[in-house]
Amino acid sequence: MSIGNEGQQKNKSIFNKNIQSKLLLRHLAAGNKELLKLTHQIKTLNLNIIDVFKQLKSESEDVRTLQSEIIENKKSTLREAICHIPISLANC
């Protein structure tokens, strides 16, 4: 092989490696964009999950409040009913 031929082979090899490097960089950039999209989607999902838990917590507090109100209503209804029972029956 002549010196000129060897130089051309080296240049061709370097050129091919440069092309491969550029293609790899493009693939990496595309992969980074996909990762950013996925990261954004995960953040959005996490926020949605947090919102759902907040709603559940709020609803359970509402349920406890309603249960307390129901119990108080039952107590007051029983008190009123007892107060209206004739004395002769209440002493039984």
N, C-alpha and C positions, 0 to 999 in steps of 0.2 A: 504494500500500500504506500502511496506517495504521501509526502507531508501535506500537500494541498488537500488530498482526499481525506486524510485524518482530520484536518481542520474542519472540512465540510461535515464529516460525521459528528464531530463534537458540537458544532453549531446546530446541526439538526437535532441532536440529542437534547441540547439545552433548550431549543425552541419547543420541542415536544414536552419537555418538563414544564416549561412556562405555560403552555396551553393546558396541561393537566392541572397545574397549580391554579390557574384562573378558573377552570371548571370546578375544581374543589372549593375554591372561595365562593363561587356562585351557589353551589350546593349548600355550603355552610351558611351563607347569607339567607337563603331560602329557608333553611332549617331554623335559623334564628327568628325569622319572621313568624314561622309556624309556632315556635316556642312562645313567642310574645303573645300571639293570639290565644294559645292554650292557657297561658298564665293569666291573661285578662279574663278568660272564661271561668277559670277556677276562682279568681277573686270575686267575680260576679256571683258564682254559685255559693261561695262562702258567705257573701253578704245576704243572699237570699235565705240561706240556712239560718243565719243569725236572726233575720227578721221573723222567720217562722218560729224560732224558739222564743223570741220576745212576745209574739202573739200568743203562743201556748201559755207562757207564764202569765200574761195579762188575763187570758181566758180562765186559767185556774184560779187567779185571784178573784175574778168576777164570780166564778162558781162558789168560792168560799163565802163571798159577800152575800150572794143569793141564798146560800144555805143558812147563814146566820139570820137573814131577814125572815126566811120561812120559819125557822125555829122560834123567833120572837113573835111572829104572827100566830103560830100555833099556841104559844104560851098565853098571849093576850086573849085569843079566842077562848081558850080553856078557862081563863080567869073570868071572862064575861059570862060564859056558860054556867060556871059554878056560882057566880053571884046571882044569877036569875033562877037557880034551882030553889023550889020552895023549901023553907027551913025544915019542915017535917021530913022531907026526903033526904036532905043534906045530912041530917043527924043519923041516918041509918047505919 
